[in-house]
């Protein structure tokens, strides 16, 4: 574990918590599941570049899939 990896995990997990809370309060499924995925996936990814790439994709999904 390196310092950048930990900081990126913190950033994406915080954004995931925001998406999760927003999805629960507004009763919108896409941000809810993206927030959950953003909080869980850092446990399974060890590469910093892959962590950032997956995080950016997961954060952009609610923007493109508005329901």
Backbone torsions as a table, in degrees:
resi	resn	phi	psi	omega
1	UNK	NA	127.5	178.1
2	UNK	-109.0	165.8	-178.9
3	UNK	-62.7	-44.1	177.8
4	UNK	-61.9	-36.5	179.5
5	UNK	-62.9	-42.9	179.8
6	UNK	-65.8	-40.7	179.4
7	UNK	-66.7	-40.7	177.3
8	UNK	-64.8	-39.8	176.5
9	UNK	-59.9	-43.5	179.0
10	UNK	-62.9	-43.1	179.9
11	UNK	-63.5	-49.3	-177.0
12	UNK	-71.3	-33.8	176.9
13	UNK	-68.6	-36.6	176.8
14	UNK	-66.2	-42.5	176.5
15	UNK	-64.6	-37.3	177.7
16	UNK	-63.3	-39.5	176.5
17	UNK	-63.3	-40.1	177.1
18	UNK	-63.1	-44.0	177.1
19	UNK	-63.9	-39.9	-179.3
20	UNK	-63.9	-46.3	179.4
21	UNK	-65.0	-42.3	178.6
22	UNK	-62.7	-44.9	-179.5
23	UNK	-64.0	-38.0	179.0
24	UNK	-69.8	-42.5	-176.8
25	UNK	-72.3	-37.3	-179.0
26	UNK	-88.7	-7.0	-177.2
27	UNK	58.2	48.2	178.0
28	UNK	-115.1	128.0	-170.5
29	UNK	-76.3	-41.4	-173.5
30	UNK	-62.4	-50.9	177.7
31	UNK	-64.8	-30.3	178.7
32	UNK	-62.5	-50.5	-178.9
33	UNK	-72.4	-34.1	176.0
34	UNK	-66.4	-38.9	176.8
35	UNK	-64.2	-41.3	177.0
36	UNK	-63.8	-43.2	178.7
37	UNK	-65.2	-38.9	178.9
38	UNK	-64.7	-29.9	179.8
39	UNK	-82.9	-23.8	-174.7
40	UNK	-96.8	-38.7	-169.5
41	UNK	-62.5	-27.3	178.9
42	UNK	-61.8	-20.2	177.8
43	UNK	-69.1	-21.1	-174.6
44	UNK	-108.6	-4.1	-177.6
45	UNK	-114.9	128.5	-178.7
46	UNK	-107.7	-15.3	-179.9
47	UNK	-88.5	133.8	-179.2
48	UNK	-66.6	-41.5	-179.1
49	UNK	-64.9	-41.9	178.2
50	UNK	-68.0	-36.0	177.4
51	UNK	-60.9	-45.3	-179.6
52	UNK	-67.5	-42.6	-178.0
53	UNK	-63.4	-46.8	179.6
54	UNK	-65.9	-39.3	179.1
55	UNK	-62.8	-42.0	178.9
56	UNK	-65.4	-41.2	178.7
57	UNK	-64.1	-46.2	-179.6
58	UNK	-65.7	-32.9	178.5
59	UNK	-75.2	-23.3	-178.7
60	UNK	-89.8	-15.9	-179.2
61	UNK	-58.9	-46.2	179.6
62	UNK	-62.9	-25.5	178.7
63	UNK	-70.8	-39.6	-176.6
64	UNK	-87.7	-23.2	179.6
65	UNK	-109.9	68.6	179.0
66	UNK	-82.2	126.6	-179.9
67	UNK	-119.2	NA	NA
